[in-house]
Amino acid sequence: MCKSGIPSNDTLPIYSWAEIRKHASKSDRWIVIEGYIYDVTTWSKRHPGGERMLANQAGQDSTDAWVAFHNDKKSVSKYLGPLRIGKVREDENKESELIKDFRELRQTVEEMGLFKASVPFFSFIMFHILLLEFLGWITVYYFGTSWTSLLIASLFLVSAQAQAGWAQHDYGHLSVFASSKINHTIHIFLLNFFKGVSSSWWNYRHYLHHAKPNMIRKDPDIRLDMFFLIGKVLPVEWGKKKKGFMPYEYQHKYWFMVMPPLLLPLYFNYEVPYFLWSRKLYGEIFWMVTFFIRYIVMFYPFLGVGGSLLFYLWVRFLESHWFVWTTQMSHIPMDVNYDQDEDWVTSQLKATCNVEQSLFNDWFSGHLNFQIEHHLFPTMPRNNLHKATPLVKSLCKKHGLNYQCKSLYRALSDIVQSLKESGEMWYEAYHM
């Protein structure tokens, strides 16, 4: 036993994977990182990423997820020491060739400096967001409130909001500054003050999504079954059980009237305040309120309080289309299934695809057209994702993994096509 009270590595008990997998319940959670076993049952409630993040990893090897999400591994490791309870049997702790190659690839991209952000790039991103917002306001100021003026202004404003959405994504992933505190501060500025949403809410949902993308019951972004069934598993499962109150065989048609127009202005405006209030995050509620105060102050002289809020909903309505199509084009058409406990690379490749690179595609999607690279390396600054692409493609080719890259049109149309196929599967299973 060490002086710190932590068992030395030589005296740690040895466990098989069969034993480790048994510890995956709410009252008993073990995870494995780099061959060592950690009991996170109690500590998971204090985990900065939320309790569910560790609950979703329980009984599994979390090495690559842990590496992917933590930039300052030395600082984070100090929390792991007291939780260490054992080691994986040596003969069961061998890396697959794929994971061995991926970890070497990660070391390569680190040595290439691809985890260092470009100051000019992110300075330009912030400047052009503020410029777009100013152009929206100045349009109304100079040209009044005719429908033409308001339409032009709303195009500037929705562009500012969408681009701020992509920018906050960078800071939320801690991929711009070396300091987590600075990243968090700018994340709150962009998301809470500039967009009227919530940093904590985004972190909670988004990190769960990244850790287990497209995995039923673990990825909150695919919980659409109130209106939509996606993938090939849930539609058949629900159909056989006669579940569902929607005509899912038509979901590819009513998609256009539900998800793109209503997600941001309706659903998120309910979910976010509820999330913050239920967790007593009153500080974030305050920063959200400042967004609405700012918006009313900007447009009150021209539209009044009610008109300003209606104008806000119009901008959010437009942004919702942009946001939904862009974020879903790389996930909904991909594999959706229960957690198969696959390795990091395989699980990310199954759930994501890329969209062809172009100046417009990069700007329009905030570089989320490089979803594969982003999911493999979530803390990599987006301006460097394209530099990792050739290396990732080579890895996929060597190991026979499907690296999908589509045109923007095909990526968007695949959403509708996959919804149609899933709806038909539900209908056939329901009426079998």
Helices and strands as residue ranges (DSSP letters): G 9-11, E 14-15, H 17-20, E 24-25, E 28-33, E 36-39, G 43-46, H 51-57, H 63-69, H 73-80, G 81-83, E 84-88, G 90-92, H 97-111, H 119-143, H 147-172, H 180-188, I 189-194, H 199-211, G 220-222, H 234-240, G 248-250, H 251-262, I 263-268, H 269-278, H 282-328, H 344-351, E 354-355, H 359-365, G 368-370, H 371-376, G 382-384, H 385-399, E 405-406, H 408-430
